[in-house]
């Protein structure tokens, strides 16, 4: 889902340059603090991982370079209300 969404948004190339391929995952729970390793096999795609703050910085770079006139990003503010427009924000 994530890789497809990034590709549709046109920012996969930038994000994927900071990703690492993995063939499994680790899960930790309070009952299993040592973690459990799960290897994935037979998938049709390679899982990519990225630190959350790195992903955010990549997306911010994309917005600033490609959509500065349309998207405004503000830091250090709280959202107190939102209005959802029908039809995908009025694009048809």
N, C-alpha and C positions, 0 to 999 in steps of 0.2 A: 504494500500500500504506500509506504513512504517514498520509495524510489519512483514509483509511478507518479505520485503527486508532484515530486520535485521535477520530474521530466516535463509534466504538463505545465508547470509554472515557469519552465525554462531556466531553472537554476541548478539542475542536477550536476552539470559539469563542475561548477565551482565547489559545490558541497562534496562531491565524490573525491575531489583532490585531497581532502582532509580525512577521508574515511579509511578504515582498515577492513579488509575482508576477514570474516570469521566462519568457522565451520561448526559452530555450536554455541552454547551459552552456559553461564553459571547462574544458579539460583540459590539465594540464601534466605533462610527463614529463621524465626526465633527457635524453632525446634531443631534446625540444622545449621548452626552457625558456621560450620566448616564449609558448607556449600555443596551443591550437587551439580556435576558436569553432565550436560546433555549434548551429544554430538548429533548433528543433522546430516542425513544422507539422502540422496535421491531428490533433492530440491531442484527446481528448474531455474533458480537464480542464486547468486551468492549473497549472503547477508552482509551488509555493510554497517559498521558501527562508527559513531562519532560522539565526542563529548557534547553535552547539551549546550554549554556556553560557546563552543566552536560553531555549532549549527546556528545558533542565534546570530553570531557575528557574521557568518556567511550570508544569511538571509538579510541582515541589515545592509551589508555591502550591495547585494542585489537590488534592494529597494532604493538605496541612495544613488546607484549608478544608472538604473534603468527606469525608475518610476518616481523620481523626486518630485515631479510636478503633479503627481496624482495621489501619492501616499505620503502622509505626514507622520513621522514617528516622534513621540515625545517621551522623555525619560523622567523618572521621579514624580510621576503624577498618578492619581488613582482614577479609575473609571467609575463614575457614579450613576451613569445612565447610558442606555444604548437604544437606538431605533433601527430595526431591521427593515430594509426596503424590499418590496416584492420584486421578483424577476431578476435576482442576482445583482441588486444594487442599481437597477435602472438601465442595464445594458441589453435589454431585449427580452 
